[in-house]
Amino acid sequence: MSPGAVTNLSPKGVLGKAKPVTPWNYGLFRTGLTGLEPAASGVTGRRYNRLNYNPTSGCRIIGFFFGCQDVRGAYRDFWNEGLFSLYVSLIAGFPWTVAIKNSAGYRHHSRKSAFIGLPRTVQRVYHTEKGCHHHQGISMRTTLALAALVLIVSFVAVSAQAEERYYDFGSATDFNDQNDIYFPKPEVNYWFWGITKPEKFVQYETNENFWWVTAPRNKSDAISARVLKSYHFGIFRAREITWGKTLHLAIRYKDNLLAPVSLWTQTGGKRFQIGQLGGAFDHKWKTALMSFPRKTPAAKKGWFEFQISRSDFGDLVGDLAVDWIRLSNEKFLDTPEKPGFWPTPPPTKFGDIGRTMVYQKGEKPRFIVGPMVKGMRESSWKNFAKAGCNHVNLQSWEMNWKRGWQVYSDRNFNDRVRYGFPDWNEACAEAGISCSVQFFTDTRSYWIENTYGKESEMLRVMEDVVKLNAKTKSNLLWYPIDEPDHDDATWGAPVEFAMQITDRIRRADPDSPILLLFQAWKPRIYEYYRDAFDIAAFDVYPVGNDRPVTEIAKRIDEMRRQLGDTKALWACIEGQDGREKRKLTKEEIVVQGYISIAHGIHGVIFFLDYTGNFLDMSYIPQAWAGIQQFATEITSPKNGIESFLVPPSEVVDIMGSSGRVKAPDDLHFTLRKRQDGKYALIVVNASRGAVKKAKITVEGLPALRNIEVRFENRLISSLPNQFIDAFKPYERHVYVFSMR
C-alpha cells in the first residue's frame, strides 16, 4: 500500500483486499440518480409529476477528501462545521478540527498540535460500516493543497445543481410566456386547438369519459392536454439552461399518430432533428425521451425553441395531444405508458358495404345520386324524385327531432315547409326516395356548449333520437358529423368524439350504416377516422372557383387508396357553386358526376345551397338541367347505367389499373362488365379544351363491332382492340358493347 492511499476496510475494521479509492472509482464524477416520480394515480387517473434528484456528487467529493463515503446526511454539518473550521484554522493559525458526522450519527475528530499555531499533520479518516477510523498522517503541503482543492470543488458542487424546466399543459395559461415552457401565440403558432381562445378547447379525459368543449366537474381526476392539429407544425419554447453538457427532453403525449412525427431545433440557422414521437396509433399516453448536447439548440433571448413536425403540411399525421413537457440537464427515468380514452363500438354490420352497395337489409344494391339541401318546399321531394334522384340529404340546423310540420310563406314562396325528423322521413317515403339528416349543428362545439351544456347530454339526446327512429323506413343512414377534420375548432371534432358518437349509434341502431363527410385535404384522414364510419364522403367545389375538375378525381383516388374497397365512397360536389361567384353550366355539373364515376365512386351528392337560404331550381336553370341529366342517366329504368355500377357487375378497369383500357391523358374512364356479358366504357373529357380523334384502346375488342354510344343515339365501329372518337370540352361518352 503506497503512502497516502486510502483503502476500504471490512465491516470489522480488519484490513482486507486493498482497493485504492480514487475520484473515479469513488464516483466523484458520476451523475446522481434523477427521474420522474409519479404520484399514486391509479385512483384519480391524474399524475403529479416532479423530478426526483440524488445530486450527491458534491457529497462524494467531500467524502473522498475527508474520509467518509456515506455523507448524504453529513453534507450540511460538514459545510457548517468541518469546512468552515478548516478554512478558519488554516488562515488564523489556530489548532483546528475536522469534524464530519456520518450517516450513523457518529462525530469523528482529527486533532494535532501545531507549530506556530498551524498543524504539522492532519489525520485522514476513512469510512467503515460502523464509522470512520484514523489512518495515517499527511504532510502540511498536502494538507494545504487538499484544502484549496476542496474549496474549489465544493464551490462547484454547490453551484452546479440540476436545472429543470417544466409545464403541465391543459389550461388557459398554455400560451403564456411567463411559463418556463409554453406554446407561443400567433404569429409563431396557429394550429393548436384554442390558441385564439386559450380557455377553450382544452382536452380532458379519464378512462371512461372525454371532454373537448366543456370541462369535467373535477379536473384533477382527468388528464388535461393541449392539442396540435394534424398536418401542421407547432413550436414550444423553454427557458435556457446554462449548465451541463447534455440536455434531456421529455414530452408526455397521446399516441393518436399514424406515423412518427419529428422534433427539431435550430443552431446557427441550421435545423437539427433531435427525436420523434409516436406512430403506433394505439391511443396510449407515452413519454418520449430525447438527449442532445446543450449547445445544439441555440438560445435566443434566454429561450430554447423546438418544433414539432418538420413543417406545415409536414409529417404530423393525426392530432397530437400534449400533456406536459420537461427539459433538464439531468436524466429522467421513463414514465410508464397509460391507456388513453378510446371507445370500442360494437362491430359494424356493414363491413363490406363498399362491395355490396346495400345500405339497408333486404334492399337491392344501388348507386346513390341526389341533392344536399338546407330548405324545402311542399313539392320539393316529388320534384327531386322526378328528376331521377333516389336520395335527398338534409343539412339541418338545430333539427327539430320531434314533429314540426308547418307550411309558411316568405318573401319568395308561399309553400315553404318547416318539419321535424319524423315529418321529413315520411315525406321522403311518400316520394319514393331515401333520405338522411346531417346532425349539422348538434355535434359542433357551439351547440354542445350552449344548447346541450355538455358532451354527455348531447350524446344522450342523439342516442334517444336514433333509438326512436331506428325503424324509420326511408332513413337510409346516420350522418352525425360534418367535416370533423376541419381546422376551425368550432367546426371540427376530435377522433375520440367521433368514436363516442359511433359507439352510441351502433348500440342504438345496429342496422343502419354511419356516414362521415370530410374536407379530406389532409393526408390519411380517412384512415384516421376509419373506425368511426361505414360510408366516407368528401366535399370539394373546384369548378365554380375556376380550379380544375380533376381535384375531384384526386380526392377519390386518395380515398380509395386509404380505404380499399370495403367502405362505401361518396362525393359531395357542386350543384350550384362553391362560393356563388357564378352559376354553373349544365356541362360543368355533368362532368363532375362522370369524373367521379370514372374514378370508382359509389354515390354522388350535389350541394345545392351554400348560403343556407332556400334556392329555387328556377334560379339555376343550367345547373338544375345538369343534375337532372346526370341523375336520369344513372337511375332511368329505360336506359340508365346503374346496372353497370352496382354488384353483381364487375369493375374491369379504373383509369388503366388493369391495363385493359388506354386513352389520352385528358380522358378519364372506367370499364364495367354486367352479368349478361355486356360492357360499359364510361369516358369523360376533364379538360376545358376539345379532344379530337381520341384513340381509345380496349384489350380484346373485336374489329367491326358496332358500339352503342348511350344517350346520344349513335353508333361507332371498332377497329381491332380500339376505336376513335372526339370529345367536346367536359363532354362524356358512355360506350356499350359486347366482346363476343
C-alpha positions in Angstrom: 0.0 0.0 0.0 1.6 3.2 -1.1 1.9 6.1 1.4 -1.1 8.3 1.4 -3.5 5.9 -0.2 -6.9 5.3 1.3 -8.3 1.8 1.4 -11.7 0.3 2.2 -11.9 -1.8 5.3 -14.0 -4.7 6.1 -17.1 -4.2 8.4 -15.0 -5.4 11.4 -12.2 -2.9 10.7 -9.8 -5.6 9.6 -7.8 -4.7 6.6 -8.9 -6.8 3.6 -8.0 -6.6 0.0 -6.9 -3.1 -0.5 -8.7 -1.2 -3.3 -7.4 2.4 -3.7 -10.2 4.9 -3.6 -9.7 7.4 -6.4 -12.0 10.2 -7.6 -13.1 7.9 -10.5 -13.9 4.6 -8.7 -15.3 6.6 -5.7 -17.9 8.1 -8.0 -17.0 11.8 -7.7 -17.8 12.4 -11.3 -20.8 10.0 -11.6 -24.2 11.6 -12.3 -26.7 11.3 -9.5 -30.0 9.4 -9.9 -32.7 11.6 -11.3 -36.2 10.7 -12.5 -39.9 11.4 -12.8 -41.7 10.4 -9.7 -45.4 9.8 -10.4 -47.9 10.1 -7.5 -50.2 7.1 -6.9 -52.6 7.9 -9.7 -54.4 4.6 -10.1 -57.5 6.1 -8.5 -57.5 9.6 -9.9 -56.0 8.9 -13.3 -54.0 12.1 -12.8 -50.4 12.4 -12.1 -48.5 15.0 -10.1 -45.0 14.8 -11.7 -41.8 16.2 -10.2 -38.2 15.5 -10.7 -36.6 13.2 -8.1 -32.9 14.0 -7.8 -30.0 12.4 -6.0 -27.3 15.1 -6.6 -24.6 13.5 -4.3 -21.6 14.3 -6.4 -20.6 17.2 -4.2 -21.0 15.0 -1.1 -18.9 12.3 -2.8 -16.1 14.9 -3.4 -16.2 15.9 0.3 -16.3 12.3 1.5 -13.3 11.4 -0.6 -11.1 14.1 0.8 -12.3 13.7 4.4 -12.7 10.1 4.5 -16.5 9.5 4.9 -18.2 7.9 1.9 -21.8 7.9 3.2 -22.2 11.6 3.7 -25.7 12.3 2.4 -26.8 13.3 5.9 -23.5 14.9 6.8 -23.2 17.4 4.0 -24.7 20.3 5.9 -22.8 19.5 9.1 -19.6 19.4 7.0 -20.3 22.7 5.4 -21.2 24.4 8.8 -18.6 22.8 11.0 -15.8 20.9 9.2 -15.0 23.0 6.1 -15.6 26.3 7.9 -13.4 25.2 10.8 -10.7 24.0 8.4 -10.6 27.3 6.5 -10.6 29.5 9.6 -7.9 27.4 11.2 -5.7 27.5 8.2 -6.0 31.2 7.9 -5.8 32.1 11.6 -3.2 29.7 12.6 -5.1 28.0 15.4 -5.3 24.3 16.1 -8.2 23.1 14.1 -10.6 20.3 14.0 -12.1 18.5 11.0 -15.5 17.2 12.2 -17.7 15.1 10.0 -20.9 13.4 11.1 -21.6 10.2 9.2 -25.0 8.7 8.4 -24.9 6.7 11.6 -24.6 9.9 13.7 -21.1 9.5 14.9 -18.8 12.5 15.2 -15.2 11.9 14.4 -12.3 14.3 15.0 -8.7 14.6 13.9 -6.6 16.8 16.3 -2.9 17.6 16.2 -0.7 20.2 18.0 0.6 23.0 15.8 3.9 24.7 15.1 3.2 28.4 15.4 -0.4 27.6 15.6 -0.5 25.5 12.3 -0.9 21.7 12.2 2.1 19.7 11.1 0.0 16.7 10.1 -3.7 16.0 9.7 -5.1 12.6 10.4 -7.1 11.3 7.5 -10.2 9.3 8.3 -11.9 6.7 6.3 -15.3 5.1 6.4 -16.4 1.7 7.6 -19.8 0.3 8.2 -19.7 1.4 11.8 -18.0 4.7 11.5 -14.8 6.4 10.4 -11.3 5.3 11.6 -8.0 7.1 11.9 -5.4 6.0 9.4 -2.3 8.0 8.7 -0.9 11.4 8.6 -0.3 13.6 5.6 2.1 16.5 5.2 1.4 20.2 5.7 1.9 20.9 2.0 -0.5 18.1 1.0 -3.0 19.4 3.6 -2.9 22.9 2.2 -3.2 21.6 -1.4 -6.2 19.5 -0.4 -7.8 22.4 1.4 -7.5 24.6 -1.6 -8.9 21.8 -3.9 -11.8 21.2 -1.5 -12.6 24.9 -1.6 -12.8 24.8 -5.4 -14.7 21.6 -5.8 -17.1 22.4 -3.0 -17.9 25.7 -4.7 -18.5 23.9 -8.0 -20.6 21.1 -6.3 -22.8 23.7 -4.6 -23.3 26.0 -7.6 -23.6 23.3 -10.3 -27.1 22.0 -9.3 -29.5 20.4 -11.7 -31.7 22.8 -13.8 -35.2 21.9 -14.8 -37.9 23.5 -17.0 -41.4 22.1 -16.8 -45.0 22.9 -17.7 -48.2 20.8 -17.4 -50.4 21.8 -20.3 -54.2 21.9 -20.4 -55.2 25.3 -19.1 -55.7 28.9 -20.2 -52.0 29.6 -19.4 -50.6 27.2 -22.0 -49.6 30.2 -24.3 -48.3 32.4 -21.5 -44.6 33.4 -22.0 -44.2 33.6 -18.2 -44.1 29.8 -18.0 -40.8 28.0 -18.1 -42.2 26.2 -21.2 -45.1 27.4 -23.4 -46.6 27.4 -26.8 -46.2 30.9 -28.4 -49.2 32.6 -29.8 -49.6 33.8 -33.4 -47.6 34.9 -35.4 -45.5 31.9 -34.3 -48.2 29.2 -33.8 -51.6 29.0 -35.4 -52.7 25.4 -35.2 -53.3 24.5 -31.6 -56.9 24.0 -30.6 -58.0 27.0 -28.6 -54.9 29.2 -29.5 -57.1 32.3 -30.1 -59.3 31.5 -27.0 -56.9 29.7 -24.6 -59.7 29.0 -22.1 -61.4 26.9 -24.8 -60.8 23.5 -26.3 -58.7 22.0 -23.6 -58.9 18.2 -23.9 -59.7 16.2 -20.8 -60.1 12.5 -20.4 -60.4 9.7 -18.0 -60.6 6.0 -18.7 -64.4 6.3 -19.2 -65.0 9.9 -20.3 -63.8 12.5 -22.8 -64.3 16.3 -22.9 -63.2 18.8 -25.6 -65.8 21.6 -25.4 -66.7 21.7 -21.7 -64.6 20.6 -18.7 -65.1 17.8 -16.1 -66.5 18.8 -12.8 -63.4 17.6 -11.1 -60.5 18.4 -13.3 -57.9 16.8 -11.0 -59.4 13.4 -11.9 -58.6 13.8 -15.6 -55.6 14.1 -17.8 -55.6 17.5 -19.5 -53.8 18.4 -22.7 -53.4 20.9 -25.4 -53.9 19.6 -28.9 -51.9 20.4 -32.1 -53.9 19.8 -35.2 -53.0 17.2 -37.7 -50.8 18.0 -40.7 -49.4 21.2 -39.2 -46.5 22.2 -37.0 -46.2 23.5 -33.5 -43.5 25.4 -31.7 -42.7 25.4 -28.0 -40.2 27.4 -26.1 -38.2 26.6 -22.9 -36.2 28.9 -20.7 -32.5 28.4 -21.4 -30.5 26.0 -19.3 -27.0 27.3 -18.8 -25.1 24.5 -17.2 -24.3 20.9 -18.2 -23.0 19.2 -21.4 -26.2 17.4 -22.2 -29.9 18.3 -22.2 -32.7 15.8 -21.7 -36.2 16.5 -23.0 -39.3 14.6 -22.0 -42.7 15.0 -23.8 -45.9 13.3 -22.4 -48.3 12.8 -25.3 -51.1 10.6 -26.6 -50.2 8.4 -29.5 -53.1 9.0 -31.9 -50.5 9.3 -34.7 -50.5 7.1 -37.8 -46.8 7.8 -38.4 -43.9 9.1 -36.2 -43.6 12.9 -36.1 -40.2 14.5 -36.0 -38.9 17.0 -33.4 -36.5 19.8 -34.3 -34.4 22.6 -33.0 -32.0 25.1 -34.6 -28.4 26.1 -34.2 -26.7 28.7 -36.4 -29.5 28.9 -38.9 -29.4 25.1 -39.4 -32.2 22.7 -38.3 -31.4 19.6 -36.3 -33.7 16.7 -35.7 -33.4 15.6 -32.1 -36.0 12.9 -32.0 -39.5 11.8 -32.9 -42.9 10.9 -31.2 -45.4 8.2 -31.7 -46.7 6.5 -34.8 -48.3 3.4 -33.2 -51.8 4.8 -33.2 -52.5 2.8 -30.1 -54.1 5.7 -28.2 -51.8 5.3 -25.2 -50.2 8.1 -23.1 -46.5 7.9 -23.6 -43.3 9.8 -22.7 -40.8 10.5 -25.4 -37.3 10.9 -24.0 -34.6 12.7 -26.0 -31.0 13.7 -25.2 -28.7 16.1 -27.1 -25.8 18.4 -26.5 -26.7 21.5 -24.6 -25.2 23.7 -27.4 -27.4 22.1 -30.0 -30.4 24.4 -29.5 -29.3 28.0 -30.0 -30.7 30.1 -27.2 -32.4 33.4 -28.3 -33.0 36.0 -25.7 -32.9 33.3 -23.0 -35.1 30.8 -24.7 -34.6 27.5 -26.5 -37.1 26.8 -29.3 -38.3 23.4 -30.5 -40.6 22.5 -33.4 -43.0 19.5 -33.6 -43.2 18.3 -37.3 -40.7 19.3 -39.9 -43.0 21.9 -41.5 -46.6 22.9 -42.1 -48.2 20.1 -44.1 -45.3 18.0 -42.8 -45.2 14.7 -41.0 -47.8 15.1 -38.3 -50.4 12.5 -39.3 -53.0 12.8 -36.6 -53.9 15.3 -33.8 -51.2 15.4 -31.1 -52.4 15.9 -27.5 -49.5 17.1 -25.3 -49.9 16.6 -21.5 -46.6 18.0 -20.3 -43.1 18.9 -21.3 -39.8 18.8 -19.2 -36.3 19.9 -20.0 -33.4 19.3 -17.7 -29.6 18.8 -17.6 -30.2 15.6 -15.6 -31.5 12.4 -17.0 -35.1 11.3 -16.4 -36.5 8.0 -15.5 -39.1 6.8 -18.0 -42.8 7.3 -17.1 -44.9 4.2 -17.7 -47.4 4.1 -20.6 -51.0 4.5 -19.7 -54.0 3.5 -21.9 -55.9 6.6 -23.2 -59.6 7.0 -23.7 -60.8 5.1 -26.8 -64.3 3.8 -27.2 -64.8 0.3 -28.7 -68.1 0.4 -30.6 -69.8 -2.9 -31.4 -68.7 -4.5 -34.7 -70.5 -3.0 -37.7 -72.9 -5.0 -39.9 -71.6 -3.0 -42.9 -68.0 -4.1 -43.0 -68.3 -4.9 -46.7 -70.6 -2.2 -47.9 -68.2 -1.0 -50.5 -68.5 -4.3 -52.3 -72.2 -4.9 -51.7 -73.5 -1.3 -52.1 -76.5 -2.4 -49.9 -77.5 0.2 -47.4 -80.5 -1.5 -45.7 -81.1 -5.2 -45.1 -83.3 -6.7 -47.8 -82.8 -3.9 -50.3 -81.0 -4.1 -53.7 -77.6 -2.6 -54.3 -77.8 1.0 -55.6 -75.8 3.9 -56.8 -76.7 7.0 -54.7 -77.5 10.2 -56.5 -79.3 13.3 -55.3 -79.1 16.7 -53.7 -77.9 18.1 -50.3 -80.3 20.8 -49.3 -81.0 23.2 -46.4 -84.6 24.0 -47.2 -87.6 22.5 -49.0 -91.0 23.5 -50.5 -94.1 21.2 -50.3 -93.4 19.8 -53.8 -89.6 19.5 -53.5 -89.5 15.8 -52.6 -91.5 14.8 -55.6 -89.6 17.1 -57.9 -86.3 15.6 -56.9 -87.7 12.1 -57.5 -89.0 13.0 -60.9 -85.5 14.4 -61.8 -84.1 10.9 -61.3 -82.7 11.4 -57.7 -83.0 8.4 -55.4 -81.8 10.1 -52.2 -82.0 13.5 -50.5 -79.8 14.7 -47.7 -80.9 17.5 -45.4 -78.2 19.7 -43.9 -80.1 20.5 -40.8 -79.6 23.5 -38.5 -80.8 22.7 -34.9 -83.1 20.0 -36.2 -86.4 19.6 -34.5 -86.3 15.9 -33.7 -90.0 15.8 -32.9 -92.8 16.5 -35.3 -93.0 20.1 -36.6 -94.6 20.1 -40.0 -95.6 23.6 -40.9 -96.3 25.4 -44.2 -95.4 29.1 -44.2 -94.8 32.0 -46.6 -91.7 34.1 -47.0 -90.9 36.9 -49.5 -90.4 34.4 -52.3 -92.7 31.5 -51.8 -95.9 30.7 -50.0 -95.2 26.9 -49.7 -92.1 26.8 -47.6 -92.0 24.0 -45.1 -90.8 23.5 -41.6 -90.6 20.0 -40.4 -89.4 17.7 -37.8 -87.4 14.5 -38.2 -90.5 12.2 -38.5 -92.1 14.5 -41.0 -89.0 14.6 -43.1 -88.8 10.8 -43.3 -92.4 10.4 -44.1 -92.2 13.0 -47.0 -89.2 11.1 -48.4 -91.0 7.8 -48.2 -94.1 9.2 -49.9 -91.9 10.5 -52.8 -90.3 7.0 -53.1 -86.8 8.2 -52.3 -84.5 7.6 -49.3 -83.2 10.4 -47.1 -80.7 11.2 -44.4 -80.3 14.0 -42.0 -77.0 15.5 -41.1 -76.6 16.4 -37.4 -75.2 19.6 -38.7 -75.1 21.8 -35.6 -75.8 19.3 -32.8 -72.3 17.8 -32.8 -70.5 21.2 -33.1 -68.9 22.9 -30.2 -71.1 26.0 -30.0 -74.3 23.9 -29.7 -72.7 21.4 -27.4 -71.9 24.2 -25.0 -74.9 26.4 -25.4 -77.8 24.0 -26.3 -76.8 20.9 -24.5 -74.5 22.2 -21.9 -72.0 19.3 -22.1 -70.9 16.5 -24.3 -72.6 13.7 -22.4 -76.0 15.4 -22.7 -75.6 15.8 -26.5 -74.7 12.1 -26.8 -77.7 11.1 -24.7 -80.1 13.1 -26.9 -78.5 11.7 -30.1 -78.9 8.2 -28.8 -82.6 8.8 -28.0 -83.2 10.2 -31.5 -81.5 7.2 -33.1 -83.5 4.7 -30.9 -86.8 6.5 -31.7 -86.2 6.4 -35.4 -84.2 3.2 -35.9 -87.1 1.6 -37.8 -88.0 4.6 -39.9 -88.3 3.2 -43.5 -86.8 6.0 -45.5 -84.0 6.9 -43.2 -81.1 5.4 -45.1 -78.2 6.1 -42.7 -76.9 8.2 -39.9 -74.8 11.3 -40.7 -73.7 12.6 -37.3 -70.6 14.8 -38.1 -69.8 17.1 -41.0 -66.1 17.8 -41.7 -64.6 16.5 -38.4 -61.2 17.2 -40.0 -61.9 21.0 -40.3 -59.1 23.2 -38.8 -61.6 25.5 -37.3 -62.2 24.1 -33.8 -65.7 25.4 -33.8 -66.4 23.1 -36.8 -64.2 20.1 -36.5 -64.3 17.3 -33.9 -61.6 15.1 -32.3 -61.4 11.5 -33.3 -62.3 10.3 -29.8 -65.6 12.3 -30.0 -66.4 10.7 -33.4 -65.8 7.3 -31.8 -68.1 8.1 -28.9 -70.9 9.0 -31.4 -70.3 5.9 -33.4 -70.4 3.8 -30.3 -73.8 5.3 -29.3 -75.4 5.0 -32.7 -74.3 1.4 -33.3 -75.7 0.3 -30.0 -79.0 2.2 -30.6 -79.4 1.2 -34.3 -77.1 -1.5 -35.4 -79.0 -2.0 -38.7 -78.2 1.4 -40.2 -74.8 2.5 -41.6 -72.9 5.6 -40.5 -71.6 8.3 -42.8 -68.9 10.9 -42.1 -68.1 13.7 -44.6 -64.6 15.1 -44.7 -62.8 18.1 -46.2 -60.2 15.4 -46.9 -57.3 17.6 -48.0 -55.1 16.2 -45.1 -53.2 13.0 -45.9 -54.5 9.8 -44.4 -57.5 11.4 -42.8 -59.9 8.6 -43.8 -57.5 6.1 -42.1 -57.5 8.3 -39.0 -61.3 8.2 -38.6 -62.0 4.9 -40.3 -63.3 3.1 -37.2 -66.0 5.7 -36.9 -67.8 5.2 -40.2 -69.1 2.8 -42.8 -69.5 5.4 -45.6 -66.8 8.0 -46.3 -67.7 11.2 -48.2 -65.8 14.4 -49.1 -66.8 17.8 -50.3 -64.8 19.8 -52.8 -66.0 22.6 -55.1 -63.4 23.4 -57.7 -65.3 24.3 -60.8 -67.2 27.3 -59.5 -63.9 28.6 -58.2 -62.2 28.2 -61.6 -60.0 25.3 -60.4 -59.5 22.0 -62.4 -62.3 19.5 -62.1 -59.6 16.9 -61.6 -59.4 17.9 -57.9 -62.4 15.6 -57.5 -60.6 12.7 -59.2 -57.6 13.2 -56.9 -59.8 13.1 -53.8 -61.4 9.9 -54.9 -58.1 8.2 -55.8 -56.8 9.1 -52.3 -60.0 7.8 -50.7 -59.7 4.5 -52.5 -56.0 4.2 -51.7 -56.6 4.7 -47.9 -59.8 2.6 -47.5 -59.6 0.0 -50.2 -62.9 -1.5 -51.4 -64.7 -2.3 -48.1 -66.1 1.2 -47.3 -68.8 2.9 -49.4 -67.4 6.1 -51.0 -69.4 9.2 -51.8 -68.6 12.5 -53.5 -70.3 15.7 -52.4 -69.8 18.1 -55.4 -71.1 21.4 -56.7 -74.8 21.6 -57.7 -74.8 25.4 -57.6 -71.3 26.7 -57.0 -68.9 26.7 -54.1 -68.9 30.4 -53.3 -71.6 31.9 -55.5 -69.0 33.5 -57.8 -71.1 32.4 -60.8 -73.8 29.9 -61.7 -72.5 26.6 -63.1 -73.4 25.4 -66.6 -75.0 22.1 -67.4 -71.7 20.7 -68.7 -69.9 21.7 -65.5 -72.4 19.7 -63.5 -72.3 16.6 -65.7 -68.5 16.5 -65.9 -68.2 16.4 -62.1 -70.6 13.4 -61.8 -69.0 11.4 -64.5 -65.4 12.0 -63.4 -66.5 10.7 -60.0 -67.8 7.5 -61.7 -64.7 7.2 -63.7 -62.6 7.0 -60.5 -64.8 4.5 -58.7 -67.2 6.4 -56.6 -70.4 4.7 -55.1 -72.6 7.8 -54.7 -72.8 11.5 -55.9 -74.5 14.2 -53.8 -74.9 17.7 -55.3 -74.6 20.5 -52.8 -77.4 23.0 -53.9 -77.5 25.7 -51.3 -74.3 27.3 -49.9 -76.0 30.2 -48.2 -78.5 28.4 -46.1 -81.5 30.1 -47.8 -83.8 28.1 -49.9 -82.7 28.2 -53.6 -85.5 27.5 -56.1 -84.4 25.4 -59.1 -85.6 28.2 -61.5 -82.8 30.3 -60.2 -80.2 27.9 -61.5 -81.6 26.5 -64.8 -78.3 25.3 -66.2 -77.1 23.6 -63.1 -80.5 22.1 -62.4 -80.6 20.7 -66.0 -77.1 19.2 -65.4 -78.3 17.5 -62.2 -81.4 16.1 -64.0 -79.4 14.8 -66.9 -76.8 13.1 -64.7 -79.3 11.6 -62.3 -81.6 10.3 -65.1 -78.7 8.7 -66.9 -77.9 6.8 -63.8 -81.3 5.7 -62.5 -83.6 5.6 -65.5 -85.4 2.3 -65.8 -85.2 2.5 -69.6 -81.6 3.1 -70.3 -79.8 4.2 -67.1 -76.4 2.8 -66.4 -76.8 2.0 -62.7 -76.9 -1.7 -63.5 -73.2 -1.4 -64.7 -72.2 0.5 -61.5 -73.5 -1.9 -58.8 -72.9 -5.5 -58.0 -73.0 -8.1 -59.4 -71.5 -6.1 -62.2 -67.7 -6.2 -62.2 -65.1 -3.4 -62.2 -62.8 -4.4 -65.1 -60.7 -1.2 -65.1 -60.4 2.2 -63.5 -58.0 4.6 -65.1 -55.8 1.9 -66.5 -55.5 0.0 -63.3 -55.8 -3.4 -65.0 -54.2 -2.4 -68.3 -57.3 -3.3 -70.3 -58.0 0.3 -71.4 -55.8 3.1 -72.5 -56.9 6.7 -73.5 -55.4 10.2 -74.0 -54.4 11.9 -70.8 -57.3 14.3 -70.6 -59.8 11.4 -70.8 -60.9 9.7 -67.5 -62.5 6.3 -67.7 -63.8 3.1 -66.2 -64.8 -0.2 -67.8 -67.6 -2.2 -66.2 -69.0 -5.6 -67.1 -72.5 -6.7 -66.5 -73.6 -10.3 -65.8 -75.2 -10.6 -69.2 -71.8 -10.1 -70.8 -72.3 -6.5 -71.9 -69.6 -3.9 -71.2 -70.0 -0.2 -70.5 -66.9 2.0 -71.0 -67.6 5.4 -69.4 -65.2 8.1 -70.6 -65.2 11.9 -69.8 -63.1 14.7 -71.0 -61.8 16.6 -67.9 -60.3 19.5 -69.8 -61.8 22.8 -71.0 -60.5 22.0 -74.5 -61.7 19.6 -77.1 -60.0 16.3 -77.7 -60.2 15.4 -81.4 -59.6 11.9 -82.8 -59.0 10.3 -79.4 -57.8 6.8 -79.8 -59.2 4.6 -77.1 -57.7 1.1 -76.7 -59.8 -1.8 -75.3 -58.0 -5.1 -75.0 -60.0 -7.9 -76.6 -62.4 -5.6 -78.6 -63.2 -7.3 -81.9 -63.0 -5.4 -85.2 -66.0 -4.1 -87.0 -68.1 -4.2 -83.8 -70.9 -1.7 -83.6 -70.6 0.2 -80.3 -73.6 2.0 -78.9 -72.9 5.5 -77.6 -75.6 5.6 -74.9 -77.8 8.7 -74.6 -76.5 10.1 -78.0 -78.5 8.0 -80.5 -75.4 7.0 -82.5 -73.1 4.0 -83.2 -69.4 3.8 -84.0 -67.5 1.0 -85.5 -64.5 -0.5 -83.8 -61.0 -1.4 -85.1 -59.2 -4.4 -83.6 -58.7 -3.6 -79.9 -59.6 0.1 -80.4 -61.9 2.8 -81.7 -61.7 6.5 -82.3 -64.0 9.3 -81.2 -64.0 13.0 -80.4 -64.8 14.9 -77.2 -66.0 18.5 -76.7 -64.9 20.3 -73.5 -66.2 18.5 -70.4 -68.1 16.0 -72.6 -68.8 12.4 -71.5 -69.5 9.4 -73.7 -70.9 6.0 -72.5 -69.9 3.2 -74.8 -71.9 -0.1 -74.5 -70.8 -3.1 -76.4 -70.2 -6.9 -76.3 -66.9 -8.7 -76.7 -68.5 -11.8 -78.2 
